[in-house]
Amino acid sequence: MSASANAAPPGRRPLYRHLYVQVLAAILLGTVIGHFWPQLGEALKPLGDGFIKLVKMIIAPVIFLTVATGIAGMKEMASVGRVAGKAFAYFLVVSTLALIVGMVVANVVQPGAGLNIDPATLDAGAVATFSEQAHEASLTGFLLAIIPTTALSALTDGSILQVLLIAILFGVALSLVGEPAAPVLDLLERTGLVVFRLVAILMAAAPIGALGAIAFTIGRYGLGALVNLGALVATFYLTALLFVLLVLGAIARLTGFSILALCRYLKAELLLVLGTSSSEAALPSLIDKMQAAGCSKPVVGLVVPTGYSFNLDGTNIYMSLAALFIAQACNVDLSLGDQIALLLIAMISSKGAAGVTGAGFITLAATLSIVPSVPVAGMALILGVDRFMSECRSLTNFIGNAVATVVVARWDGALDREQLDRALAGAPQPLARPSIEQDPD
């Protein structure tokens, strides 16, 4: 058989050169290494950490350039507030639904029932750090932390919301200045081409990062850690899956697209999130993909970064489910009123700890500390499997923000339906910059 007969069809890359195939292979290899050679798996942790740091390095420029140029291109400044208002209304409703779903499932399944844990025997010191951070993560402190020390420090401190604030203000200023600011806007747009090319280059290292992260997780904690608390982990994964398919699926259907088609479109990013347990690792790529799917640049620039702090569906499911699991395990009987109070507290505390590293665990500590009947030390019960649940949290958060972007774009009349249909059918319209999937050479 000739070599030409085995060649890929013109215009199509071989399967092994697709990012999602490479990441999937890396996840499988990392799982094998971590299981059979745990010490080697733990030693590969720097690969995962290094890749996530590389991506975080570029997040601030991506958000600043996308948001600033997007807002500067808006004809009416009132549309900025309109988009933000619609986004936050959506975040509030869907996040609350996620908390309710977690609470209902915990009451029906009762994964903690029968464990009969004595709170006095728990290691409170194991979660002391999270409790301290929870006390510091007040709503007022969070709001003040959005304001950077200087305009430039927002781009270096790693806070998504600080970058978003500066980008919005700068974009509004560009728009108000008008024609004299045209050269600055043109420079920013050209810089954006360079930055997204850099993102494409960094994404080439995604398989290495995924391999290191998953090998460390399996090597450090072992698959056996899932056995003892398997009911909680299985309940959480099943609940998150049902939330994505039923709740987000219904929202997607009402908006005119399929949640499964959206997941297929974002398969490379989802595998990257799965491998690294970090939704931030795929943030630049999500911005690129949602614009390619027909969502307007200003909407993507506003919804995606704010969603990463305020639209944490997976984290909210985890919080209500984990809180009730701890109560059940410690034989604490919570009335319906207590559970509703817990839900209301979680709604507030989840915003206070948004954007903080380890936000899921910190928010849980903040919530439990206000409900004295449930011991905060009970968090030590789930500390061993939290790493396994963080992957599901990140995946659900990521999908939720992708759905939110399409919904808000359509709600604001800023969605190209034909372009969305083409993207979800596997033929996205290329942007005027390199695609994340495009080879960086």
C-alpha positions as CSV (number, residue, x, y, z in Angstrom):
1,M,0.0,0.0,0.0
2,S,1.4,3.4,-1.0
3,A,2.2,6.1,1.5
4,S,-0.4,8.4,-0.1
5,A,-3.1,5.9,0.7
6,N,-2.4,6.3,4.4
7,A,-2.1,10.0,4.3
8,A,-4.7,12.1,6.0
9,P,-7.3,13.8,3.7
10,P,-6.3,17.3,2.5
11,G,-7.0,20.0,5.0
12,R,-7.4,17.5,7.9
13,R,-4.7,16.8,10.5
14,P,-4.0,13.3,11.7
15,L,-5.9,12.4,14.8
16,Y,-2.8,12.2,17.0
17,R,-2.1,15.9,16.3
18,H,-5.3,17.1,17.8
19,L,-4.9,18.7,21.3
20,Y,-7.8,16.7,22.9
21,V,-6.3,13.4,21.8
22,Q,-2.9,14.3,23.1
23,V,-4.4,15.5,26.5
24,L,-6.5,12.3,26.8
25,A,-3.5,10.1,26.1
26,A,-1.5,12.1,28.7
27,I,-4.3,11.6,31.3
28,L,-4.3,7.9,30.8
29,L,-0.5,7.7,30.9
30,G,-0.4,9.8,34.1
31,T,-3.0,7.6,35.8
32,V,-1.0,4.5,35.0
33,I,2.3,6.1,36.3
34,G,0.6,7.3,39.5
35,H,-1.0,4.0,40.2
36,F,1.9,1.6,39.5
37,W,4.8,4.0,40.3
38,P,3.4,6.4,43.0
39,Q,6.8,7.9,43.9
40,L,7.4,8.8,40.3
41,G,3.9,10.2,40.0
42,E,4.4,12.5,42.9
43,A,7.8,13.6,41.5
44,L,6.0,14.7,38.3
45,K,4.0,17.4,40.2
46,P,6.2,20.3,38.9
47,L,5.0,19.5,35.3
48,G,1.4,20.2,36.3
49,D,2.2,23.2,38.4
50,G,4.5,24.7,35.8
51,F,1.9,24.4,33.1
52,I,-0.8,26.0,35.2
53,K,1.6,28.9,36.0
54,L,2.4,29.3,32.3
55,V,-1.3,29.7,31.6
56,K,-2.0,32.0,34.6
57,M,0.9,34.1,33.3
58,I,-1.1,34.9,30.1
59,I,-4.6,35.2,31.6
60,A,-4.3,38.9,32.6
61,P,-3.2,40.1,29.1
62,V,-5.9,38.0,27.4
63,I,-8.7,39.4,29.6
64,F,-7.4,43.0,29.5
65,L,-7.0,43.0,25.7
66,T,-10.3,41.2,25.0
67,V,-12.4,43.3,27.3
68,A,-10.8,46.7,26.6
69,T,-11.0,46.4,22.8
70,G,-14.4,44.8,23.0
71,I,-15.9,47.7,25.1
72,A,-14.1,50.3,23.0
73,G,-15.9,48.9,20.0
74,M,-19.3,49.3,21.6
75,K,-21.3,52.2,20.2
76,E,-23.3,52.7,23.4
77,M,-21.8,52.6,26.9
78,A,-25.1,51.7,28.4
79,S,-24.8,48.3,26.8
80,V,-21.8,47.5,29.1
81,G,-24.0,47.9,32.2
82,R,-26.9,46.0,30.4
83,V,-24.7,43.0,29.6
84,A,-23.2,42.9,33.2
85,G,-26.7,43.2,34.7
86,K,-28.0,40.3,32.6
87,A,-24.9,38.2,33.4
88,F,-25.3,38.7,37.2
89,A,-29.0,37.9,37.1
90,Y,-28.2,34.7,35.3
91,F,-25.4,33.8,37.7
92,L,-27.7,34.4,40.8
93,V,-30.5,32.2,39.5
94,V,-28.4,29.3,38.2
95,S,-26.0,29.3,41.2
96,T,-28.9,29.2,43.6
97,L,-30.4,26.2,41.6
98,A,-27.0,24.4,42.0
99,L,-27.1,24.9,45.8
100,I,-30.7,23.6,45.9
101,V,-29.9,20.6,43.7
102,G,-27.0,19.6,46.0
103,M,-29.2,20.0,49.1
104,V,-32.1,17.9,47.6
105,V,-29.7,15.1,46.5
106,A,-28.0,15.0,49.9
107,N,-31.3,14.5,51.6
108,V,-32.5,11.8,49.2
109,V,-29.2,9.8,49.0
110,Q,-27.8,10.6,52.5
111,P,-24.2,9.6,51.6
112,G,-23.0,10.3,55.2
113,A,-25.7,8.3,57.0
114,G,-24.4,5.5,59.1
115,L,-20.8,6.6,59.5
116,N,-21.5,7.6,63.1
117,I,-18.4,9.9,63.4
118,D,-17.7,11.4,66.8
119,P,-16.6,15.1,66.1
120,A,-14.2,14.9,69.1
121,T,-12.1,12.3,67.2
122,L,-11.6,14.5,64.1
123,D,-8.4,16.3,63.4
124,A,-9.4,20.0,63.5
125,G,-5.8,21.0,62.8
126,A,-6.0,19.5,59.3
127,V,-8.5,22.1,58.2
128,A,-7.3,25.0,60.4
129,T,-5.7,26.8,57.5
130,F,-8.9,26.8,55.5
131,S,-10.9,28.0,58.5
132,E,-8.5,30.9,59.0
133,Q,-8.8,31.9,55.3
134,A,-12.6,31.6,55.6
135,H,-12.7,34.2,58.4
136,E,-10.5,36.5,56.3
137,A,-12.7,36.1,53.2
138,S,-15.5,38.5,54.1
139,L,-17.8,40.0,51.5
140,T,-16.5,43.6,52.3
141,G,-12.9,42.4,52.1
142,F,-13.7,40.7,48.8
143,L,-15.2,43.9,47.3
144,L,-12.3,46.0,48.4
145,A,-9.9,43.5,47.0
146,I,-11.3,44.0,43.5
147,I,-9.7,47.5,43.5
148,P,-5.9,47.1,42.7
149,T,-3.2,49.0,44.3
150,T,-2.2,50.5,41.0
151,A,-3.4,50.1,37.4
152,L,-0.4,48.0,36.5
153,S,-0.4,45.9,39.6
154,A,-3.8,44.5,38.4
155,L,-1.9,42.8,35.6
156,T,0.7,41.3,37.9
157,D,-1.1,40.2,41.0
158,G,-3.1,37.4,39.4
159,S,-6.6,38.6,40.4
160,I,-9.1,38.1,37.5
161,L,-11.6,40.6,38.9
162,Q,-8.9,43.3,39.3
163,V,-7.9,42.9,35.6
164,L,-11.5,43.0,34.6
165,L,-12.1,46.2,36.5
166,I,-9.1,48.0,34.9
167,A,-10.0,46.6,31.4
168,I,-13.6,47.9,31.7
169,L,-12.4,51.3,32.8
170,F,-9.8,51.5,30.1
171,G,-12.2,50.3,27.4
172,V,-14.8,52.9,28.5
173,A,-12.1,55.6,28.4
174,L,-11.0,54.6,24.9
175,S,-14.6,54.8,23.7
176,L,-15.2,58.2,25.3
177,V,-12.1,59.7,23.8
178,G,-13.2,58.6,20.3
179,E,-11.2,59.1,17.2
180,P,-8.0,60.4,18.9
181,A,-7.7,57.0,20.7
182,A,-8.0,55.0,17.4
183,P,-4.2,54.4,17.2
184,V,-4.2,53.0,20.8
185,L,-7.2,50.7,20.0
186,D,-5.4,49.5,16.8
187,L,-2.3,48.8,18.8
188,L,-4.2,46.8,21.4
189,E,-5.9,44.8,18.7
190,R,-2.6,44.0,17.0
191,T,-1.1,43.1,20.4
192,G,-4.1,40.8,20.9
193,L,-3.0,38.8,17.8
194,V,0.4,38.3,19.3
195,V,-1.0,37.3,22.7
196,F,-3.3,34.7,21.3
197,R,-0.5,33.3,19.2
198,L,1.4,33.0,22.5
199,V,-1.6,31.2,24.0
200,A,-1.5,28.7,21.0
201,I,2.2,28.1,21.7
202,L,1.6,27.5,25.4
203,M,-1.3,25.1,24.7
204,A,1.2,22.8,23.0
205,A,2.5,22.0,26.5
206,A,-1.0,21.0,27.8
207,P,-0.5,17.3,27.5
208,I,2.7,17.5,29.6
209,G,0.9,19.6,32.3
210,A,-2.0,17.2,32.3
211,L,0.3,14.1,32.7
212,G,2.1,15.7,35.6
213,A,-1.0,16.8,37.4
214,I,-2.9,13.5,37.2
215,A,0.1,11.4,37.9
216,F,0.7,13.4,41.1
217,T,-3.0,13.1,42.2
218,I,-3.1,9.3,41.7
219,G,0.4,8.8,43.1
220,R,-0.2,10.9,46.3
221,Y,-3.7,9.9,47.2
222,G,-4.1,6.6,45.3
223,L,-7.3,5.2,43.8
224,G,-7.9,3.4,47.1
225,A,-8.7,6.7,48.8
226,L,-12.0,6.7,46.8
227,V,-13.2,3.5,48.4
228,N,-13.8,4.8,52.0
229,L,-15.8,7.8,50.8
230,G,-16.9,6.3,47.6
231,A,-20.6,7.1,48.3
232,L,-19.9,10.8,48.6
233,V,-17.6,11.0,45.6
234,A,-20.1,9.0,43.4
235,T,-23.0,11.1,44.6
236,F,-21.2,14.3,43.8
237,Y,-20.2,13.2,40.3
238,L,-23.7,11.9,39.6
239,T,-25.3,15.1,40.9
240,A,-23.0,17.3,38.8
241,L,-23.7,15.2,35.7
242,L,-27.4,15.4,36.2
243,F,-27.1,19.2,36.8
244,V,-25.2,19.6,33.5
245,L,-27.5,17.4,31.5
246,L,-30.9,18.4,33.0
247,V,-30.6,21.9,34.3
248,L,-27.9,23.3,32.0
249,G,-29.2,21.1,29.2
250,A,-32.7,22.6,29.6
251,I,-31.3,26.1,29.6
252,A,-29.3,25.3,26.5
253,R,-32.3,23.8,24.8
254,L,-34.4,26.9,25.5
255,T,-31.6,29.0,24.1
256,G,-31.6,26.9,20.9
257,F,-28.5,24.7,21.2
258,S,-27.5,21.3,22.5
259,I,-25.4,21.0,25.7
260,L,-23.8,17.8,24.3
261,A,-22.8,19.6,21.1
262,L,-21.3,22.4,23.2
263,C,-19.3,19.8,25.3
264,R,-18.1,18.2,22.0
265,Y,-17.0,21.6,20.8
266,L,-15.1,22.2,24.0
267,K,-13.7,18.7,24.4
268,A,-10.0,19.7,24.3
269,E,-10.6,22.3,27.1
270,L,-12.7,19.9,29.2
271,L,-10.0,17.2,29.0
272,L,-7.4,19.9,30.0
273,V,-9.6,20.9,33.0
274,L,-10.0,17.2,33.9
275,G,-6.2,16.6,33.8
276,T,-5.2,19.7,35.7
277,S,-8.2,20.1,38.1
278,S,-8.1,23.8,37.2
279,S,-10.7,25.5,35.1
280,E,-8.3,28.5,34.9
281,A,-6.0,26.4,32.7
282,A,-8.6,26.6,29.9
283,L,-9.8,30.2,30.4
284,P,-7.9,31.8,27.5
285,S,-9.0,29.0,25.2
286,L,-12.6,29.4,26.4
287,I,-12.6,33.1,25.5
288,D,-11.2,32.2,22.0
289,K,-13.7,29.3,21.4
290,M,-16.8,31.3,22.5
291,Q,-15.9,34.2,20.1
292,A,-15.4,31.6,17.3
293,A,-18.8,30.2,18.2
294,G,-20.5,33.5,17.4
295,C,-20.7,35.3,20.8
296,S,-19.7,38.9,20.6
297,K,-16.3,40.0,21.9
298,P,-17.7,42.4,24.6
299,V,-20.1,39.7,26.0
300,V,-17.4,37.1,26.1
301,G,-15.0,39.5,27.7
302,L,-17.5,40.4,30.5
303,V,-19.2,37.1,31.1
304,V,-16.3,34.6,31.1
305,P,-14.0,36.4,33.7
306,T,-16.9,37.3,36.0
307,G,-18.3,33.8,35.7
308,Y,-15.0,32.4,36.9
309,S,-15.7,34.1,40.2
310,F,-19.5,34.3,40.5
311,N,-20.9,31.4,38.4
312,L,-19.4,28.4,40.2
313,D,-22.1,25.8,39.7
314,G,-19.9,22.9,40.5
315,T,-18.6,24.5,43.7
316,N,-22.1,25.3,44.9
317,I,-23.3,21.7,44.4
318,Y,-20.2,20.6,46.3
319,M,-20.8,23.0,49.2
320,S,-24.4,22.0,49.9
321,L,-23.7,18.3,49.4
322,A,-20.5,18.3,51.5
323,A,-22.1,20.3,54.3
324,L,-25.0,17.9,54.7
325,F,-22.7,14.9,54.3
326,I,-20.7,16.1,57.3
327,A,-23.9,16.7,59.3
328,Q,-25.1,13.2,58.5
329,A,-21.8,11.6,59.3
330,C,-21.6,13.3,62.7
331,N,-25.3,12.5,63.4
332,V,-26.3,16.2,63.4
333,D,-30.0,16.4,62.7
334,L,-30.7,19.6,60.6
335,S,-34.3,20.8,60.2
336,L,-35.6,22.2,56.9
337,G,-35.2,25.6,58.4
338,D,-31.5,24.9,59.3
339,Q,-30.9,23.7,55.8
340,I,-32.4,26.7,54.2
341,A,-30.3,28.9,56.5
342,L,-27.3,26.9,55.4
343,L,-28.2,27.5,51.8
344,L,-28.6,31.3,52.3
345,I,-25.3,31.5,54.1
346,A,-23.6,29.5,51.3
347,M,-25.0,31.9,48.7
348,I,-23.3,34.8,50.5
349,S,-20.1,33.1,51.5
350,S,-19.5,31.7,48.0
351,K,-19.3,35.3,46.7
352,G,-17.0,36.3,49.5
353,A,-14.4,33.6,48.7
354,A,-14.8,33.8,45.0
355,G,-11.5,33.9,43.1
356,V,-9.5,32.6,46.2
357,T,-7.2,29.6,45.7
358,G,-9.0,26.6,47.1
359,A,-12.3,28.5,47.1
360,G,-14.5,25.4,47.4
361,F,-12.9,24.3,50.7
362,I,-12.6,27.8,52.0
363,T,-16.2,28.6,51.2
364,L,-17.3,25.4,52.9
365,A,-15.4,26.4,56.0
366,A,-16.9,29.8,56.0
367,T,-20.4,28.3,55.7
368,L,-19.9,25.7,58.5
369,S,-18.4,28.3,60.8
370,I,-21.7,30.2,60.9
371,V,-23.8,27.1,61.5
372,P,-22.5,26.0,65.0
373,S,-24.4,22.7,65.0
374,V,-22.3,21.3,62.2
375,P,-18.6,20.9,63.3
376,V,-16.0,22.6,61.0
377,A,-13.6,19.9,62.0
378,G,-15.9,17.5,60.0
379,M,-14.2,18.9,56.9
380,A,-11.3,16.6,57.8
381,L,-13.5,13.7,56.7
382,I,-13.5,14.8,53.1
383,L,-10.0,16.3,52.9
384,G,-8.6,13.0,51.5
385,V,-10.9,12.9,48.5
386,D,-11.3,16.6,47.9
387,R,-8.7,16.5,45.2
388,F,-10.7,13.9,43.3
389,M,-13.9,16.1,43.7
390,S,-12.1,19.2,42.6
391,E,-11.9,17.9,39.0
392,C,-15.6,17.5,38.9
393,R,-16.1,21.0,40.4
394,S,-13.9,22.5,37.8
395,L,-15.5,20.7,34.9
396,T,-19.0,21.8,36.0
397,N,-17.9,25.4,36.6
398,F,-16.3,25.4,33.1
399,I,-19.4,24.1,31.3
400,G,-21.6,26.4,33.3
401,N,-19.6,29.4,32.2
402,A,-19.7,28.3,28.6
403,V,-23.5,28.0,28.7
404,A,-23.8,31.4,30.5
405,T,-21.8,33.1,27.7
406,V,-24.1,31.8,25.0
407,V,-27.3,32.6,27.0
408,V,-26.3,36.1,27.8
409,A,-25.1,36.7,24.2
410,R,-28.4,35.6,22.9
411,W,-30.3,37.5,25.6
412,D,-28.5,40.7,24.5
413,G,-28.9,40.1,20.8
414,A,-25.1,39.6,20.4
415,L,-25.1,36.0,19.2
416,D,-24.5,35.0,15.6
417,R,-26.8,31.9,15.4
418,E,-25.4,30.7,12.1
419,Q,-21.8,30.9,13.4
420,L,-22.8,29.1,16.6
421,D,-24.5,26.3,14.6
422,R,-21.4,25.9,12.4
423,A,-19.1,25.7,15.5
424,L,-21.2,23.1,17.3
425,A,-21.4,21.1,14.1
426,G,-17.6,21.0,14.0
427,A,-16.9,23.7,11.5
428,P,-16.3,27.0,13.5
429,Q,-15.5,30.1,11.6
430,P,-11.8,31.0,12.2
431,L,-11.1,34.3,13.9
432,A,-8.6,36.8,12.6
433,R,-5.9,35.2,14.8
434,P,-4.5,31.8,15.4
435,S,-6.8,29.2,16.8
436,I,-5.8,27.4,20.0
437,E,-5.9,24.1,18.1
438,Q,-3.8,25.5,15.3
439,D,-0.1,24.5,15.3
440,P,2.1,27.3,16.6
441,D,4.7,26.7,14.0
